[in-house]
Amino acid sequence: MSTVAFVTGASSGFGRGLALRLAARGFAVSLAARRVERLEEVAEEVRAAGGRPLVCPCDVAERPQVLEAVARTRDELGPVDLLFANAGVDWPTYPDELDGREVAAMLAVNFLGAVYATEAVLPSMLERDSGRISVVGSLAGYGGLPSTAAYGASKAAVDAFFESLRIDLRETGVQVTIVTPGYVRTEMTEENPFPMPFLMELEPAVDRIEKAIFRGGRRVGFPFPLWIQTFLGQILPRWLYDILASGQDRDRRPDGGHR
Ligand SMILES: NC(=O)c1ccc[n+]([C@@H]2O[C@H](COP(=O)([O-])OP(=O)(O)OC[C@H]3O[C@@H](n4cnc5c(N)ncnc54)[C@H](OP(=O)(O)O)[C@@H]3O)[C@@H](O)[C@H]2O)c1
């Protein structure tokens, strides 16, 4: 029986990219996202790459849907050996338009979606003392950035949660890999009107993710220049960090100027 992967956000970007890599490695791949037609297209590509696809439409913000999708995967393909918890959304947060419901919605997809998928696959991984969990955070989760309060908070939550989980699972055969990308060219970034420093193409980014997962890496961040800049930013005095970070243009409003 082939090894089984459950990939969230499989209809585009990193999710589609990694699903195809997993297919080439002979995985049966369960493809989860909301857009069914896009999942069907990716399923065709998975089949062509040598993998066995299962289209599993679900909204990762809805816990019952995620549990049901993983149960279906187990029934039709077998227990999940590899989870790529990747589904995510990004929209800006402006202080003069702050709406807690939008923050909750972002946390539900970016953070809780990954938690629900992990909840669904972990018992069977622990039973078998084997499994790989990989979750997508962001360099934006390391520190505050203009107009990014909700997105940054959702990714900081991913980081803290999965780092703790990785430590708790240290003595088991279940590995946790946290992926923290900077700017990568996908549907998520294609309409950003602001400059994206060190913007990376998708395939080299998927290379980094695939290598990190299969070498058992704890954390992978890229592109290197933005990763090092982000890392150094965290050891600066906060008055200096505020000045440098506020110089970054991340505004998406046509009338300009975050307030
Ligand atoms: N691209 C970057 O520069 C960058 C940088 C840092 C981190 N990231 C993270 O990388 C991950 C993948 O993003 P991407 O860049 O590959 O963007 P993308 O091409 O827009 O992919 C996002 C994926 O998430 C899925 N998704 C969104 N909301 C969902 C929901 N409620 N339920 C199920 N699936 C949902 C989308 O599918 P449907 O719309 O079909 O549901 C899509 O497949 C995200 O977590 C993102 O935050 C990206």
The ligand as a Gaussian input file, in Angstrom:
#p B3LYP/6-31G(d) Opt

LIG

0 1
 N        3.055000      33.265000      -1.211000
 C        3.706000      33.833000      -0.214000
 O        4.471000      34.811000      -0.410000
 C        3.563000      33.309000       1.186000
 C        4.449000      33.791000       2.165000
 C        4.344000      33.320000       3.451000
 C        3.405000      32.350000       3.772000
 N        2.561000      31.907000       2.803000
 C        1.569000      30.900000       3.192000
 O        1.618000      29.814000       2.297000
 C        0.349000      29.145000       2.331000
 C       -0.110000      28.861000       0.905000
 O       -0.316000      30.083000       0.240000
 P        0.076000      30.303000      -1.289000
 O        1.095000      31.349000      -1.329000
 O        0.335000      29.000000      -1.934000
 O       -1.258000      31.008000      -1.807000
 P       -2.485000      30.496000      -2.699000
 O       -2.007000      30.066000      -4.025000
 O       -3.486000      31.585000      -2.600000
 O       -2.996000      29.200000      -1.913000
 C       -3.809000      29.252000      -0.781000
 C       -4.532000      27.937000      -0.681000
 O       -5.282000      27.903000       0.538000
 C       -6.595000      27.447000       0.217000
 N       -7.556000      27.960000       1.178000
 C       -7.790000      29.247000       1.530000
 N       -8.775000      29.327000       2.423000
 C       -9.206000      28.052000       2.642000
 C      -10.200000      27.482000       3.452000
 N      -10.999000      28.232000       4.238000
 N      -10.355000      26.138000       3.427000
 C       -9.598000      25.362000       2.638000
 N       -8.606000      25.852000       1.852000
 C       -8.424000      27.180000       1.855000
 C       -6.858000      27.941000      -1.191000
 O       -7.815000      27.121000      -1.835000
 P       -9.357000      27.474000      -2.069000
 O       -9.456000      28.935000      -2.349000
 O       -9.700000      26.606000      -3.227000
 O      -10.055000      27.063000      -0.807000
 C       -5.489000      27.716000      -1.820000
 O       -5.373000      26.382000      -2.267000
 C       -0.596000      30.057000       3.122000
 O       -0.736000      29.565000       4.433000
 C        0.136000      31.385000       3.140000
 O       -0.218000      32.184000       4.255000
 C        2.614000      32.353000       1.518000

